[in-house]
Amino acid sequence: MGTLPNYDELPRRAGLPASWGVWGPDGSDVFGCLNLLTPERVVAAARLVQRGAVFALNWKMRLPDPPLFDRQPFTHEVTGGPGSTSHDDVLHGWNTQSSSQWDGFRHIRNHAAMADEPGTGHYGGVPDDEHGMHHWARRGIVGRAVLADVGRWREQVGRPLQYDQPDPIEADELGECLAAQGTELHEGDVLLVRTGWLGWYEQQPADVRTRLAQTQHLVSPGLRSGEHLAEVLWNLHIAAIGCDNPAVEVWPPGALSTPEHEAEVRADRRRLHEIFTHTLLLPMLGLPLGEMWDLEALADDCAADGRYECLFTSAPLHLEAGVASPPNALAIK
Ligand code: UVW
């Protein structure tokens, strides 16, 4: 596993890089970059536990409130009346992406690959509905995680992130932030990126939250979108990335493009990756994306002790053909 190809050496499908051929023959792999979480790496990660400090990374299920991207809030029914012996929870209308989430590979499709090889052009030749969260659930996700506290670092260098703007984090800034922290990223790591967006959101009044919930009004900082982001993340050879902002990358797509470029891309969805990197990262590169993870307490602890590495565990929902899941992730130091 120490010999992964670089981005420009990857096999190509529909003219775009795809990692599926790297993990096995077409139709044989459902884990993508999670393959990098080898037993040896799990053992090494377990040795990072020194103090027994545990940080749970799920945000409250009710946050953001209202949910973003026009998703509807769930209702919580507790069964059993005052005289009954037991209660159950029943969640009505719960969307697995309404709070902290893993985006599974089938969350986003790539139109170029779909057109080129209908049905099998992405996801490594595994049909869409067989590429579900249940595979991740059976496997479990365990390894070494490294936190890049970009929000804190941008403050320290005098360029604080603007949370109400599509403020881009340049891909190369990830490296600068890690270097400033004295942290090394290794192949097979889970990269956690804190922007500080989640803490900012919690301070916002109801009218701002209501506006952010509408896709047409949502703006947020994030990694600068485009193919360069896919290249930089792939070349880190990480197993997954988990962030505290709504979409890992900046939102909305096209916010950093010229109006002409955005219009061209929107007229030809085969080029969507030029403004929306999800379309490369998930279906083509097999890189799990985590969004709206609560990294606040972990980040405070890392800033206090100067250690930005930890054991990471995540047990996604065992939902057959599931598109996404709360991460149910723990960072342990
Ligand atoms: C995006 O894909 C941008 O967000 P979500 O994963 O919440 O749909």
Residues whose N, C-alpha, C, O or C-beta is under 5 A from the ligand:
A	BS01	UVW	Q97 D103 P246 A247
